[in-house]
Amino acid sequence: MHKAPKLATKLFHWASGQAQNEDLLGDLQELYEDKLESKGEFRARLFYWLEVIKLSFSYALRKRKKDRSFSNYYSGQKLNTMILNYIKISIRNIKKQKLFTGLNVFGLALGMSVALLCLAMVSDLKQFDRFHQDSEDIYRITTKLTTSGDRNHFASSPPALAELLRNSTQQITNSAVINDHFFPTIKSLGEPIQMYGYYTEPSFLELFDFKLQRGNANVIDNPRSVIITHELAEKLFNSTDVIGKTVETERDGIFEIGGVLAPFPQRTHFKFDLLANISGTNRGNNIGAAGWTDFSGNYFYFKSEASRGDLETIVSNLGQSGQAFFDLESSQASYHVQAITEINPGPNYSDRIGVIFGYDGLLYFIGVSLMVLIPACFNYINMAIANTLNRTKEIGIRKIIGSPNKFIIRQFLVETIIVCIISLLLSTVLFNLVKGEFTSMLVGAEALTFEMTPLVIIMFLGFAILTGLVTGVLPALYLARIAPISAINNRASNKKVSISGFRKGLLVFQFILSLSFMIGIGVVLRQYSHTITYDPGFAKENRIILPLESNNVAVLQNELQAINGVEDISFSSNIPGLPLNKTNYFYSDDLTDSILVREVYISEEFIDKMNLKMVWGESQLSDVQFEQVLVNEKLLSLLNNIENNPQDSLIRQLADRQVQIVGIVADYNHEPLNERIEPMVMRLNESAYNYAIIELNGVNGDATLANIEAAWNKLQPESQFQPRYLESIVAQSYDFMFTAMKIFGFLALISITISSLGLLGMVVYSTENRRKEVAIRKILGANAMTLFGNLSGMFLKLWLIALLIAIPGAYFFYDNLFVNIYNKFSGGVHFAEVFVSSLLTIIIGLSAIFWQSRRIIRINPAENLRND
């Protein structure tokens, strides 16, 4: 008998596994012998190989392997019946292990809550600008500019290219030019309102689905007409019935309202308050070089049914017409087509328009979510493996009666998925609690909805199932590999149940994360406390702020000054302690250099009544030959100590006029502490006052306010009396720090809780495996403190490693980045908050160690040694 090819036979044995294959091999051998005699050795060997390959993937072999995987006592079950049994057994185990389940559910819910925020945000971003009709056919032109080897990609494009596209191709069915350099400041009660608008054309409302509530789109053809949003109409007039009314701006004149949009939709990258005509301005000029090279703030959107590739070719070819103008600037320009649905999320182009959520920010948020979720998942793994030390007999019995490994894996995966779904319910509650605070911290969050749509619910459920599969696979594989005899005898090898270096590293990472967040809470608390108690350099106690409507401040001052309880009155264009939005320029004598300065208009009494200190000169201002102004020390240092120069050198050029500096005010924080003290000039202009600052004597304040309100209603009956204490205004300006503190607190709570649960799981894992060791040590006379030291020594070492890494890293981060953003006058991070925060974190961790160690130590040694 001739032997068949050995390698092919070995391959068939490997493919058969435990299935019976002797009869199949016998048949193959006979066929091989026949082919050998009739066809020759080469064809016989080839035939044998082909038959082996066919049989290896045949149904007959798969059926034998499947039958072999079951016990002889197994009668077979349908898949749905098996899954139902898995669910029943899982629910029983969950009920039996209430503490274990509770810890896992809570830990996973905390980790999943941040991930749910991320999922909901991604779901929102994927819906951006899809409410426009035919949104998949709407594009914009972007510009890539290369200058001296430096590349920059702009969301804007030359207006000359837009004109060429409109005139040279029939592929574009609709289009609109937009220029976003429209920032009108609307005069109103109190401080002027800064608006954001677009210069555009009537086709804007044809191309995009921003519905008109009143009026029509063609009013934009009138250079002095605007279309405003529903929200702006309510803000200015408390009504949307405003067609024909006017709004007065500081620089752009008076506009008539010709239309009102419907309530502004969310999930769009556009952000504006009003639309104005572009043809009546120099914006979008498409003549000559300026039409190509001066394209900042100019955007061209269009609709086309042509393919993306054809549009790219058209745009690229037409763009060559303007390259000569870029050559004069030693630049190379290329143009690209971007779909409106790809803007969010999308690349972070320069000169962006509206609300943009870039890929880098989104990836950062996803990274933070995973950084919180992954430790929670590993906590479950550690605790699941620790808990299964009490379930090894169950696994052993199931294996002995014939349960294959895949059934045990399925059982524990189903159990983990059920735990994750329960965690999802709790994490959804947390998600709804924190999404409001989250959006308050996120720039552009007004465009997001975070709605629980059916799609979002499906995503959440799919995420929970996926988390369960990923989290449960490692414990399931570990349990499936336990030998039946070892499981029955409750003996898992020490090698398998040892705490690996990977898990130790993960635990150290969790400790570092917890310490960093806890130190962050300490830093934010101290910075917030420092900000509230910090002396900004001006008096803020017992002073109320009243917004002004009329400029007749002398009558108002005389009327209020006569009220009993009013000490002093001064006037200003801005509220001390809030940002200054008005700027100007001081020029050098030869007008070749300039200094950008903050500008504020004050009354003559302002310096004295606000308790500001004068470094030099007089605080009284007048307007004689030159306008007299005051400057602060910061500006003085930039003007080269002018108080030591001759008197005529105090004449300086401010914008388009010459002014005389008559005094130097000591630097004070007219702006919030997160802003540096900038060069500032104080001017006298009664028509520019927006606020009255009234100092009260602090006696019978309610009666004084009632008398002030009566006088106010008498002088300004059409204006609402809205007094606000300056101290509370300044405090409210730091609400962002309080919000940051809450966000930090939430993340710290999640991190510390997860790390504590992970520590508890590791302690359980370790101590459960050392029960007999503890019993023997107690019998030999070891006391509780010695046993506690033995059980907790490893964890204390991990804490020490985490401390050595976390403290320097957290100090560097918060001192060099965080504090400089929120409070530039605090002196940085101090030892106290680092020490107290670290101590609190260590106490929390030691509590988890002590709780489990004490439980093991108190068990009677006989209980642990009874079965040995």
Secondary structure by P-SEA (a helix, b strand, c coil): cccccaaaaaaaaaaacccccaaaaaaaaaaaaaaaacccaaaaaaaaaaaaaaaaacaaaaaaaaaaacccccccccaaaaaaaaaaaaaaaaaaaaaaaaaaaaaaaaaaaaaaaaaaaaaaaaaccccccccccbbbbbbbbbcccbbbbbccccaaaaaaaaccccccccbbbbbccccccccccccbbbbbbbbcccccccccccccccccccccccccbbbbcaaaaaaaccccccccbbbbbccccbbbbccccccccccccccccbbbbccccccccccccccccccccbbbbbcccccaaaaaaaaaaaaccaaaaaaaacbbbbbbbbbcccccccccccccccccccaaaaaaaaaaaaaaaaaaaaaaaaaaaaaacccaaaaaaaaaacccaaaaaaaaaaaaaaaaaaaaaaaaaaaaacaaaaaaaccccccccccccaaaaaaaaaaaaaaaaaaaaaaaaaaaaccaaaaaacccccccccccaaaaaaaaaaaaaaaaaaaaaaaaaaaaaaaaacccccccccbbbbbbcccaaaaaaaaaaacccccccccccccccccccbbbbbbcccccbbbbbbbbbbccccccccccccccccccccccccccccccaaaaaaacccccccccccccccccbbbbbcccccccccccccccccbbbbbbbcccccbbbbbbcccaaaaaaaaaaaaaaaacccccbbbbbaaaaaaaaaaaaaaaaaaaaaaaaaaaaaaaaaaaaaaaaaaaaaaaaaaaaaaacccaaaaaaaaaaaaaaaaaaaaaccaaaaaaaaacccccccccccccccaaaaaaaaaaaaaaaaaaaaaaaaaaaacccccccccc
